[in-house]
Amino acid sequence: MTEIIKANADDAKILTEITKRSKAYWGYSDEQMKEWSDLLTITSEYIQNNEVYKLIVNQSTVAYYSYFDIENNSVRLDNLFVSPENISKGYGKLLMNDFILKIKQSQRSRIILDADPNAQKFYESFGFKKIGQIETSIKDRFLPIMELKLD
């Protein structure tokens, strides 16, 4: 059975584990992962203060996404991570479709996100467009800032 449900504060540990393992999947160095450790940690407070939804497959949490409201009737997709052993099984697409539907139903007009360069094509497949970029702590590496305008 597969379901997407709201995460609760007790999910902080598993969501942090999914985040860190998923990020490491893309070949970042141990040094880099250590530098990002705090940024990749999902706390109970974060879950309580933002919209966080987890994907349960056969009673295990395998992926999640989170977002929050920003100005001008917009939201920021803050995280979308799938555990490495579940990448390429369609779970990212399942989560993204759930997220976009939720935002459309809420009458918001725009989604913004900062994509990992490895995920840019994934977001483009949902209609996101690159509108800028942010320099990262890695030399010559930039995160694309992406936008999806909703009808």
N, C-alpha and C positions, 0 to 999 in steps of 0.2 A: 504494500500500500504506500502511496505517495501523497503527502499533503504539505501545504504551506500554512504555517500558523505563526502567530505573534510570539516572539521570543520573550522570556522573562529573565529577571536578574540572575537566576541560577544558571543561565546558559553562558555566562561570561567566559568561563574557562574553555568550553568546547568551541565557542565562536573565535576566541583568540587562537586556539590551536589550528582551526581551519584557516584562519587568516595567515598565520605565519607559515604553515606548511604550503599553502597555495602560492604565496609570494615566492618562497624558496624554490618552488617547482620551476620557475623561469630562469634559474641558474645564477641568481645573485649570490655574491660571496658571503661567507660566514661573517666576515667583518661588516659588510653592508647590512646583513640581517640583524646583527647586534646593534648597529647604529639606529636602525628603524624599530627596534623592539618596542619602545614606548608608543610609537605611532601605530603599531600593528596590534596593540593590546586593546581588547574590548572589555570595558569595565561594567560592573553591575549598574553604576550610575549612568554610563552611556546608554545602556539598554533602557533604563527608566526614562531618560530624557529625550530619546529619539524614537523614530519608528523603525523597528527591527523585526524582520520576518525570517523564519528559518524553514528550510526544506527538510522534511522527515521522509526517509525512505526505509521501509522495513524496520521501523521504530528507532532508527539512528539519524542524528542530525548530520547531513552531508554538505550543506551549503546554506548561505544566508545573504540577505541584502539589508541595507539600512539607508535611511534618508531623513532629511529634516527640511522644514520650511525656510526659505530665504525671501528677500524682498521681491516686490512686483509680481505677486501671485505665482511664484516659482518655487521649485524644490531642488535640493542638491542630493543626488545619489552619492552617498558617502562611501559605501562599501558594497561589493558584490563578489563573493568568494565561494569557490567550489573546492572541496577537498581534492587533492591531486589524483587519488585513485578513481575519482568520479568525473574528472574533466573529460570532455568529448562524449558524454552520455546524454547531452541535451538538457542537463539541469540548469545551466546558465541561461539558456534560452527560455526555459520554463519560468525561472525567477524573473527574468527581464520582462516577459509578457505579463506576468502577474503584477509587477511593479508599475508598468506603463498603464495597464488597465485601471489600477487603483488610483493613479494620479489623474487620468482622464475623468474618472467618475467623481473626483473631488473638485472638478471644475478649475483646476490649475492650468496655466497656459504654457509652462516651460519647465524643462528639466535641464539642469547643468551638472556636469561631472568633470573631474580630473581623471583621465584614464592612464593606466599603466601603458607604456608604449606597446607592450605585447597584446593589449586588449583593444587597441584602437579599431581594428577591423571588425571585431565583434560588435562594438557599439555602432559603427557605421552601418552594419547590417540591419539595425533597427531604425535607421534614419538620422542618427546623430551626425552633426557636422562639426568639424574642428573650427573653433572661433578664436583660438589663441594658444599660448603655451606658457608653461612655468618651468624655469630652470630648477634642477634638483641638486642634491648634494653630490651626485655623481657627475664628474666632469663630462661636458658635452652631451648630457642626457636631459631631455625635456619631457614634461608630461603634457600631452595635448589637453586643452580645455575644450570640452565638447558640449553641444547644446542640441536639444530636441524641442522644437516648437510644436505644441499640440493644437488641434483644431478648436 
